[in-house]
Amino acid sequence: MRKVLALFIALAVISMAFPLSAAQCPCEGHTVVLKAPAVSKTPDGRLVGVATQFVVTVAPGSGHVYIETWPLSQVDMQASARLAAQMAGKVTGKDMSKYDVFIQVRADAPIIGGPSAGGTMTVGIIAALEGWKVNPKVMMTGMINPDGTIGPVGGILEKAGAAASVGAKLFLIPQGQRIQVVQETSKRTIGGIVQITTRSKKVDVVEYAKERWGLQVKEVSDIYEAVYYFTGHRLPKPQVPPVVKIDTSFLKNDAQSDYQNTTAYYQEVLKELKKSNLDYETYSALMEALQKAKGILDSAKKAIDNGMYYTALSKDFQARIVIRHVQWYASSSSPQDVAGFIRKTQDYINETEKIVGGTQIRGLTMLQAVAAAEERVEDAKSSIQDAWKYFYGQDYWDAIDQAAYAYERAKTARFWVQLGERYAGKKVIEREMLKETARNYIDGSELIATYIESMYGNVLGNDLTDSINKAETYYDDGKYSAAIFTAMEARVRGEVFLDTLAIDNVTVLREKLSEMKKAAKTAIGISEEQGVKPLLAIAYYEFAESYEEGNTTDDIVNAMFFYQYARESAGVFLLKPTEEGPAFTSTAPTIITNGTGSSTPSSTLSSSNSSTSETGKGTSTTGITSVCGPAFVVGLALIPLLIRRRR
């Protein structure tokens, strides 16, 4: 009796000590049960389909998300479940801080879950919030992106088989993943020698699933379509302006002036080099480098003539790195001279960091520009550290190269601050408000990186992990803008890998590229509808167009990356919706470019938020959050370098 009484008292004390954090009884809310396909890895490394069951309960509470998996999944689903809850609140207009979400996951084998269940969890949470029933014959795979789109995943064929095995009649997959590439291995013995050959084969999942299992497969682009197929209810999509104008003319004067200054710098260094007393070998190497810079400058002039002003600025930036490298190397006669240039650059970066850090952010448009500046300062600091490493290793050529890059990178940081000042609004935004967004992006990037590694091994090397670790460091230092963009870069690289996995058909790649382009345009249009000029997104969109003009598969992959980057950055700093939710209407926008791209109607709509403009009109909000989710491993491996070389 005493033990029972002691236990009762202990429970009472615990409940009194934690009255706010305790979850309310799930029986007060609604519960839905969904089935979802996943993949499991066999002991010999093969991927097999596994059917899982999700029991989703939403009850009055205090904003917690609880998840239980059995068996334990290889990838922690917590981050994906949290994003699913956030997206459910966003598209329904519900304040999720007033609800608790309980998710139970059951499978017959350890699963690789994580991101691929994000869409299913979001549908379940929405259905439970609204009290809707779900069709037990519908299953889906796909990530949930922060803009409501359904992101790419792996193991589509295996998951289709799992869906068919439990009686599903409709299987939803992410838009653009209908064609899957599988590796077929055959063996034959010739004179006692075993010959093993492997070839790639394209499989149309829609036709294959229908013929083999009688399973209907449909591609879905966003959570709105998915909810309809599961519940029969249509959630109103966000309003998209009837005309989306993508134009970098706001950078025209900057591009023209920058080109003139960079050209004059080239002429100056060319004269210095010709007057130098360098030996033949060094002179020839530096002259060759200068000629490459001249070629880049010619590309910048062509971009200006075509109205692609951000592309021109990026070309000027690339040319100046080479020109400065040549100038500093030619004038260095001792290690002390090299060290002097590195110190000069370090001082310049420190001054730039003070300028950027001391800038008061006024309005969301200015926030984007200052965030870009902060990310570039951190990039410059990282490069100057590399410069010192090369210097102490007596590699003076690379030391100067890194110092030249860092110096020019710091200059671009100052440029973005100045650009932000032009678009300053009235409302002051504190940097601390970016903390939650930064955390979400880092978690999402970690989830995708772990998912890719679990399914395909270390195919992308350490690039994703290094970027995420760097983002974590920025976050710990309170540099949330830099953390957001660094994590965003890693996330997008992972998404592009999954979306192009084993595809080497240029036609298929260009179809995917077209869909990404439409999504980027739509995201830009929604941002402008919210009263924000998405400077970064417009700039990256144009930069993607410059790659799209190329004919190589690497050009296509690079264009994909920048379109995805434009889509993500277009909405990353929009404000959270209120409990009443935004007023959504669906329209088909007309897309207008600045003359370099075709006019294309877009059918991919992204999520929107409460109507809050730069001037502070509209519903008040309390924070900032994200609104935004390989065929060619070599091409993807080059992306970090390409990212560093844009303005």
Buried (B, 14 or more C-beta within 10 A) or exposed (E): EEEEEEEEEEEEEEEEEEEEEBBBEBEEBBBBBBBBBBBBBEEEEEBBBBBBBBBBBBBEBEEBBBBEBEEEBBBBBBBBBBBBBBBBBBBBBBBBEEBBBBBBBBBEBBBBBBBBBBBBBBBBBBBBBBEBEBBBBBBBBBBBBBBBBBBBBBBBBBBBBBBBBBEBBBBBBBBBBBBBBEEEEEEEEEEEEEEEEEEEEEBEBBEBBEEEBEBBBBBBBBBBBBBBBBBEEEBBBBBBBEEBBBBBEBBBEBBBEBBEEBBEBBEEBBEEBEEEEBEEEEBEBBBEBBEBBBEBBEBBBBBBEBBBBBBBBBBBBBBBBBBBBBBBBBBBEEEEBBBBBBEEBBEBBBEBBEBBEEBEBBBBBBBBBBBBBBBBBBBBBBBBEBBBEBBEEEBBEBBBBBBBBBBBBBBBBBBBBBBBBEBBBEBEBEBEBBBBBBBBBBBBBBBBBBBBBBBBEEBBEEBBBEBBBBBBBBBEEEBBBBBBBBBBBBBBBBBBBBBBBBBEBEEBBBEBBBBBBBBBBBBBBBBBBBBBBBBBBBBBBBBBBBBBEEEEBBBBBBBBBBBBBBBBBBBBBBBBBBEEBBEBEEEEBBBBBBEBBEEBEBEBBBBBBBBBBBEEEBBEBEEBBBBBBBBBBEBBBBBBEBBBBBB
